[in-house]
Amino acid sequence: MAHHRPDTLEHAPLGRDSAYPEQYDAGLLYPIPRAANRAPLGIEDSKLPFVGEDEWHAFEVSWLNGRGKPIVAVARFRLPADSPNLIESKSWKLYLNSLNQTRFVSQEEVQSTLIRDLAVAAGACVSVELLAVDDSELTPQRLPGECLDDLDIDISDYTPSAAHLVVGEEIVEETLYSHLLKSNCPVTGQPDWGSVLIRYKGPKIDREGLLRYLIGYRQHQDFHEHCVEHIFTDLMQLAKPEELLVLARYVRRGGLDISPWRATPGLTAPSPLRLARQ
């Protein structure tokens, strides 16, 4: 399959050989406007139909203290869904690597540096937490709700199609999830594996059709964030639920995992949750 590099990625380091950064460089961060990928879904940045965040974990974060001793940590970042830009993951990794031989007088200085640089790239305030590598918050957990993966169904379509979604008349409130989510990098075609949780209150969604729909992303090329927005948009347009949360937990690649969530306004943010595969 041939891979087309979108215009927004023309100068991005994604999929290219990049030299290991030898010194701190905030300019390595490569922002990508969200609007270009939202337009085909009918989403206007000035009137988003959802709230949400892109939650990242970085497992390869290190710097030097004032005496030159290495410090290591796991970083948790949260970018708001209404930020003008997302940040391309390869550039993010290179930026974090540029901290490795940089001296900071304190962890607070590292945190404030990350907050400042990421906010500039994203165009909005970014939350940054630095966790110890054995912090209990990193302990794997299970997704709540009912798993769809044991449904015995035939699959022949591996492109996302809302035609698979069937809605009944019964009003329900339920939480469903699947570990069969897979999409592909929009440029390199590398596989991105993940799990997806859907919590909604509204007309009952046929479970077999929903699983077929989710499996349909298997050959779809897009960023994690936009896959979640695609799922959210299709479910809202078809089922018109009173409440909807779509949350994906993608497996890490290059020391980074991404877990975007989108929800109808008014819903509270889901608690941080990491799965065994992450």
VOPAGU-2260 file (C-alpha; in pm, 1 decimal, decimal comma):
REM VOPAGU-2260
SITE   aa  ch    i         X         Y         Z
SITE  MET   A    0       0,0       0,0       0,0
SITE  ALA   A    1     139,0     340,7     -96,8
SITE  HIS   A    2     149,9     602,3     175,2
SITE  HIS   A    3      71,2     966,0     108,4
SITE  ARG   A    4     223,8    1231,2     332,8
SITE  PRO   A    5     -44,7    1492,3     410,3
SITE  ASP   A    6      46,7    1857,0     355,6
SITE  THR   A    7      43,7    1915,0     731,9
SITE  LEU   A    8     330,2    1665,2     765,1
SITE  GLU   A    9     549,2    1795,1     485,6
SITE  HIS   A   10     829,8    1900,3     720,0
SITE  ALA   A   11     763,8    1657,8    1003,9
SITE  PRO   A   12    1035,8    1416,5    1121,9
SITE  LEU   A   13     788,7    1127,0    1115,6
SITE  GLY   A   14     919,8     837,3     911,0
SITE  ARG   A   15    1258,1    1000,3     846,4
SITE  ASP   A   16    1601,9     934,9     988,1
SITE  SER   A   17    1667,7    1194,7    1254,8
SITE  ALA   A   18    1994,7    1263,3    1435,4
SITE  TYR   A   19    1993,8    1205,0    1810,5
SITE  PRO   A   20    1962,5    1552,5    1967,0
SITE  GLU   A   21    2276,3    1647,0    2157,8
SITE  GLN   A   22    2128,5    1942,6    2344,5
SITE  TYR   A   23    1796,0    2076,5    2463,4
SITE  ASP   A   24    1588,9    2209,8    2173,5
SITE  ALA   A   25    1223,2    2310,7    2205,9
SITE  GLY   A   26    1219,2    2371,5    1830,5
SITE  LEU   A   27    1210,4    1994,8    1772,4
SITE  LEU   A   28     839,0    1986,9    1860,0
SITE  TYR   A   29     624,3    1970,2    1545,1
SITE  PRO   A   30     265,0    2095,2    1581,5
SITE  ILE   A   31      -7,8    1973,4    1344,9
SITE  PRO   A   32    -332,0    2171,8    1308,1
SITE  ARG   A   33    -631,2    1962,6    1413,1
SITE  ALA   A   34    -868,6    2144,6    1176,8
SITE  ALA   A   35    -747,5    1972,5     860,1
SITE  ASN   A   36    -846,3    1625,9     985,4
SITE  ARG   A   37   -1166,4    1744,7    1149,8
SITE  ALA   A   38   -1307,2    1912,8     840,5
SITE  PRO   A   39   -1396,6    1583,4     661,1
SITE  LEU   A   40   -1598,3    1483,6     970,7
SITE  GLY   A   41   -1791,4    1809,7     964,8
SITE  ILE   A   42   -1629,2    1926,7    1288,3
SITE  GLU   A   43   -1559,6    2298,1    1322,4
SITE  ASP   A   44   -1291,8    2401,1    1570,2
SITE  SER   A   45   -1502,6    2703,7    1662,3
SITE  LYS   A   46   -1792,4    2477,2    1765,8
SITE  LEU   A   47   -1664,2    2142,2    1889,9
SITE  PRO   A   48   -1935,0    1881,6    1964,3
SITE  PHE   A   49   -1724,0    1731,8    2242,3
SITE  VAL   A   50   -1489,2    1795,4    2529,6
SITE  GLY   A   51   -1181,9    1584,6    2590,0
SITE  GLU   A   52    -809,0    1544,2    2620,5
SITE  ASP   A   53    -517,9    1361,8    2464,7
SITE  GLU   A   54    -342,9    1185,3    2752,6
SITE  TRP   A   55      15,9    1080,4    2684,3
SITE  HIS   A   56     259,7     875,4    2890,4
SITE  ALA   A   57     631,4     903,8    2817,6
SITE  PHE   A   58     850,0     626,3    2958,8
SITE  GLU   A   59    1186,7     753,2    2836,5
SITE  VAL   A   60    1223,9    1080,7    3024,8
SITE  SER   A   61    1560,0    1170,3    3176,6
SITE  TRP   A   62    1774,5    1471,0    3258,5
SITE  LEU   A   63    2078,4    1563,8    3469,8
SITE  ASN   A   64    2056,5    1725,7    3810,2
SITE  GLY   A   65    2276,3    2020,6    3907,1
SITE  ARG   A   66    2568,5    1786,7    3983,7
SITE  GLY   A   67    2540,3    1594,8    3657,4
SITE  LYS   A   68    2364,9    1286,5    3798,8
SITE  PRO   A   69    2096,8    1134,1    3572,4
SITE  ILE   A   70    1735,5    1142,9    3689,6
SITE  VAL   A   71    1463,3     929,2    3529,7
SITE  ALA   A   72    1085,6     961,7    3542,0
SITE  VAL   A   73     762,8     875,1    3365,8
SITE  ALA   A   74     576,5    1179,3    3236,3
SITE  ARG   A   75     201,5    1214,7    3196,6
SITE  PHE   A   76      83,8    1488,7    2962,0
SITE  ARG   A   77    -268,3    1612,3    2893,2
SITE  LEU   A   78    -347,0    1821,6    2586,7
SITE  PRO   A   79    -699,1    1968,1    2570,1
SITE  ALA   A   80    -907,4    1864,2    2270,1
SITE  ASP   A   81    -978,7    2228,5    2195,3
SITE  SER   A   82    -611,3    2313,5    2146,8
SITE  PRO   A   83    -545,5    2430,7    1788,6
SITE  ASN   A   84    -269,1    2172,7    1739,5
SITE  LEU   A   85    -176,5    1819,9    1827,9
SITE  ILE   A   86     195,7    1737,7    1847,7
SITE  GLU   A   87     352,3    1480,6    1616,1
SITE  SER   A   88     485,2    1191,3    1825,0
SITE  LYS   A   89     828,9    1144,3    1665,1
SITE  SER   A   90     909,2    1511,2    1720,6
SITE  TRP   A   91     789,3    1476,3    2079,7
SITE  LYS   A   92    1025,9    1184,1    2135,1
SITE  LEU   A   93    1319,3    1377,3    1985,8
SITE  TYR   A   94    1235,9    1675,1    2206,7
SITE  LEU   A   95    1230,3    1459,0    2519,6
SITE  ASN   A   96    1562,8    1303,2    2417,8
SITE  SER   A   97    1710,1    1652,7    2398,4
SITE  LEU   A   98    1670,4    1675,6    2777,1
SITE  ASN   A   99    1894,3    1375,4    2843,7
SITE  GLN   A  100    2221,3    1569,4    2877,7
SITE  THR   A  101    2067,2    1892,4    3002,4
SITE  ARG   A  102    2118,5    2004,8    3362,9
SITE  PHE   A  103    1824,2    2127,1    3568,6
SITE  VAL   A  104    1844,5    2251,7    3924,6
SITE  SER   A  105    1520,7    2076,4    4024,9
SITE  GLN   A  106    1236,5    1856,4    3902,7
SITE  GLU   A  107    1012,2    2162,6    3922,5
SITE  GLU   A  108    1232,3    2334,3    3662,9
SITE  VAL   A  109    1196,4    2033,4    3432,3
SITE  GLN   A  110     820,3    2036,5    3476,7
SITE  SER   A  111     787,9    2410,7    3411,5
SITE  THR   A  112    1008,5    2376,0    3101,0
SITE  LEU   A  113     788,0    2097,5    2963,8
SITE  ILE   A  114     469,6    2292,2    3037,3
SITE  ARG   A  115     603,2    2602,4    2861,9
SITE  ASP   A  116     738,1    2430,1    2550,7
SITE  LEU   A  117     440,8    2199,0    2497,6
SITE  ALA   A  118     193,9    2483,8    2546,6
SITE  VAL   A  119     366,4    2682,9    2274,2
SITE  ALA   A  120     347,2    2388,3    2032,4
SITE  ALA   A  121     -12,3    2294,4    2117,9
SITE  GLY   A  122    -135,6    2653,0    2131,5
SITE  ALA   A  123    -303,1    2591,8    2469,5
SITE  CYS   A  124    -223,6    2510,6    2830,8
SITE  VAL   A  125     -83,1    2159,5    2879,2
SITE  SER   A  126     -82,8    1957,7    3201,4
SITE  VAL   A  127     243,7    1782,4    3295,4
SITE  GLU   A  128     303,7    1535,0    3578,1
SITE  LEU   A  129     636,7    1365,2    3650,9
SITE  LEU   A  130     593,3    1024,9    3816,1
SITE  ALA   A  131     845,2     787,8    3971,6
SITE  VAL   A  132     906,1     483,0    3752,9
SITE  ASP   A  133     749,6     259,1    4020,1
SITE  ASP   A  134     458,2     490,7    4101,0
SITE  SER   A  135     141,4     298,7    4191,0
SITE  GLU   A  136     -53,4     509,6    3939,5
SITE  LEU   A  137     124,3     316,4    3664,1
SITE  THR   A  138      -9,5     -18,8    3784,2
SITE  PRO   A  139    -209,3    -186,2    3502,1
SITE  GLN   A  140    -586,2    -198,9    3542,4
SITE  ARG   A  141    -882,9    -342,4    3354,2
SITE  LEU   A  142   -1136,3    -149,1    3154,2
SITE  PRO   A  143   -1479,8    -129,4    3316,9
SITE  GLY   A  144   -1791,2    -256,0    3141,0
SITE  GLU   A  145   -1863,4    -548,7    2909,7
SITE  CYS   A  146   -1617,0    -676,0    2648,4
SITE  LEU   A  147   -1740,9    -723,9    2290,6
SITE  ASP   A  148   -1452,4    -940,5    2173,9
SITE  ASP   A  149   -1611,7   -1284,2    2230,0
SITE  LEU   A  150   -1898,6   -1212,3    1989,2
SITE  ASP   A  151   -1890,8   -1477,0    1714,1
SITE  ILE   A  152   -1925,0   -1267,6    1398,3
SITE  ASP   A  153   -1811,9   -1272,9    1037,1
SITE  ILE   A  154   -1589,1    -987,7     920,0
SITE  SER   A  155   -1524,9    -888,2     559,6
SITE  ASP   A  156   -1490,9    -508,8     578,3
SITE  TYR   A  157   -1176,3    -352,0     724,3
SITE  THR   A  158   -1255,9      12,9     656,3
SITE  PRO   A  159   -1462,7     221,3     899,7
SITE  SER   A  160   -1826,1     230,2     785,2
SITE  ALA   A  161   -2112,6     371,6     987,9
SITE  ALA   A  162   -2337,6     138,3     787,4
SITE  HIS   A  163   -2246,5    -136,2    1037,2
SITE  LEU   A  164   -2402,1      60,7    1323,1
SITE  VAL   A  165   -2760,0     -38,2    1404,5
SITE  VAL   A  166   -2968,3     135,0    1670,7
SITE  GLY   A  167   -3279,8       3,9    1845,8
SITE  GLU   A  168   -3561,7     180,2    2030,3
SITE  GLU   A  169   -3479,5      69,1    2384,7
SITE  ILE   A  170   -3306,4     339,1    2593,8
SITE  VAL   A  171   -3009,1     203,1    2786,8
SITE  GLU   A  172   -2705,6     318,6    2979,2
SITE  GLU   A  173   -2406,4      89,5    2932,2
SITE  THR   A  174   -2029,7      67,7    2902,1
SITE  LEU   A  175   -1876,1    -149,8    2630,2
SITE  TYR   A  176   -1518,0    -207,4    2526,0
SITE  SER   A  177   -1298,5    -394,1    2278,2
SITE  HIS   A  178    -929,1    -475,9    2261,9
SITE  LEU   A  179    -948,4    -529,0    1883,5
SITE  LEU   A  180    -885,9    -167,7    1786,3
SITE  LYS   A  181    -609,2    -122,1    1531,1
SITE  SER   A  182    -534,4     168,7    1302,5
SITE  ASN   A  183    -227,7     264,5    1103,0
SITE  CYS   A  184       9,6     559,9    1105,6
SITE  PRO   A  185    -112,0     803,9     837,2
SITE  VAL   A  186     234,8     831,5     683,9
SITE  THR   A  187     447,2     522,1     754,3
SITE  GLY   A  188     161,5     271,4     768,5
SITE  GLN   A  189     299,2     120,0    1090,2
SITE  PRO   A  190      29,7     -49,2    1300,3
SITE  ASP   A  191    -109,4     119,6    1609,6
SITE  TRP   A  192    -274,4    -126,5    1849,1
SITE  GLY   A  193    -522,4     -26,5    2114,5
SITE  SER   A  194    -835,7     -77,1    2318,3
SITE  VAL   A  195   -1148,4     135,8    2297,8
SITE  LEU   A  196   -1420,5     201,5    2555,5
SITE  ILE   A  197   -1764,8     339,4    2472,0
SITE  ARG   A  198   -1997,1     457,2    2746,9
SITE  TYR   A  199   -2333,5     598,2    2644,7
SITE  LYS   A  200   -2687,9     673,2    2753,5
SITE  GLY   A  201   -2940,8     654,6    2473,9
SITE  PRO   A  202   -3092,5     420,4    2213,2
SITE  LYS   A  203   -2937,5      72,8    2239,7
SITE  ILE   A  204   -2658,0      12,8    1988,1
SITE  ASP   A  205   -2641,9    -335,1    1836,1
SITE  ARG   A  206   -2326,4    -494,4    1977,0
SITE  GLU   A  207   -2235,4    -707,2    1676,4
SITE  GLY   A  208   -2266,2    -408,7    1445,7
SITE  LEU   A  209   -2060,3    -196,4    1684,6
SITE  LEU   A  210   -1780,6    -454,2    1693,2
SITE  ARG   A  211   -1779,9    -477,4    1311,9
SITE  TYR   A  212   -1757,9     -99,8    1296,5
SITE  LEU   A  213   -1463,5     -83,2    1539,4
SITE  ILE   A  214   -1275,7    -360,3    1357,4
SITE  GLY   A  215   -1327,5    -152,9    1043,3
SITE  TYR   A  216   -1046,1      78,6    1155,6
SITE  ARG   A  217    -798,7    -206,4    1105,9
SITE  GLN   A  218    -665,8     -67,0     775,2
SITE  HIS   A  219    -757,0     295,4     839,6
SITE  GLN   A  220    -470,3     546,8     835,4
SITE  ASP   A  221    -507,9     832,9    1079,5
SITE  PHE   A  222    -375,7     971,6    1404,9
SITE  HIS   A  223    -504,4     821,9    1729,8
SITE  GLU   A  224    -678,2    1145,8    1822,2
SITE  HIS   A  225    -872,5    1165,4    1498,2
SITE  CYS   A  226    -975,6     798,6    1508,4
SITE  VAL   A  227   -1143,1     866,9    1842,4
SITE  GLU   A  228   -1314,2    1175,5    1702,2
SITE  HIS   A  229   -1428,0     973,9    1399,2
SITE  ILE   A  230   -1587,5     710,8    1626,0
SITE  PHE   A  231   -1747,6     977,2    1845,0
SITE  THR   A  232   -1891,5    1161,8    1545,3
SITE  ASP   A  233   -2037,2     849,7    1382,1
SITE  LEU   A  234   -2202,8     733,9    1704,7
SITE  MET   A  235   -2347,5    1077,7    1777,3
SITE  GLN   A  236   -2488,5    1115,1    1426,6
SITE  LEU   A  237   -2647,0     770,5    1421,5
SITE  ALA   A  238   -2759,3     701,2    1778,4
SITE  LYS   A  239   -2791,0    1059,5    1905,0
SITE  PRO   A  240   -2725,5     950,5    2265,7
SITE  GLU   A  241   -2792,0    1185,1    2553,1
SITE  GLU   A  242   -2443,4    1109,2    2684,6
SITE  LEU   A  243   -2141,4     959,6    2510,2
SITE  LEU   A  244   -1779,5     891,4    2602,2
SITE  VAL   A  245   -1527,9     739,8    2359,7
SITE  LEU   A  246   -1188,5     657,2    2509,7
SITE  ALA   A  247    -899,1     477,2    2339,0
SITE  ARG   A  248    -590,2     337,1    2509,5
SITE  TYR   A  249    -323,1     285,8    2245,9
SITE  VAL   A  250     -15,2      69,1    2299,0
SITE  ARG   A  251     308,7     261,6    2330,8
SITE  ARG   A  252     543,3     309,0    2038,1
SITE  GLY   A  253     883,7     475,1    2074,8
SITE  GLY   A  254     838,1     506,8    2449,6
SITE  LEU   A  255     509,3     699,0    2414,8
SITE  ASP   A  256     150,8     587,5    2448,3
SITE  ILE   A  257    -149,4     802,6    2358,1
SITE  SER   A  258    -494,2     773,3    2514,2
SITE  PRO   A  259    -739,4    1026,8    2370,8
SITE  TRP   A  260   -1094,5    1063,4    2500,5
SITE  ARG   A  261   -1389,2    1262,8    2372,5
SITE  ALA   A  262   -1721,8    1310,7    2551,0
SITE  THR   A  263   -2043,7    1507,0    2530,9
SITE  PRO   A  264   -2012,2    1837,1    2718,2
SITE  GLY   A  265   -2094,2    1806,0    3086,0
SITE  LEU   A  266   -1940,8    1464,7    3143,4
SITE  THR   A  267   -1650,8    1448,0    3386,2
SITE  ALA   A  268   -1305,8    1342,8    3270,5
SITE  PRO   A  269   -1229,2     971,1    3312,0
SITE  SER   A  270    -971,3     881,9    3574,2
SITE  PRO   A  271    -619,7     798,9    3448,3
SITE  LEU   A  272    -612,4     431,5    3357,3
SITE  ARG   A  273    -334,8     220,2    3208,5
SITE  LEU   A  274    -382,0    -127,0    3062,8
SITE  ALA   A  275    -143,1    -422,3    3075,3
SITE  ARG   A  276     -54,3    -381,4    2706,1
SITE  GLN   A  277      45,6     -22,1    2764,8
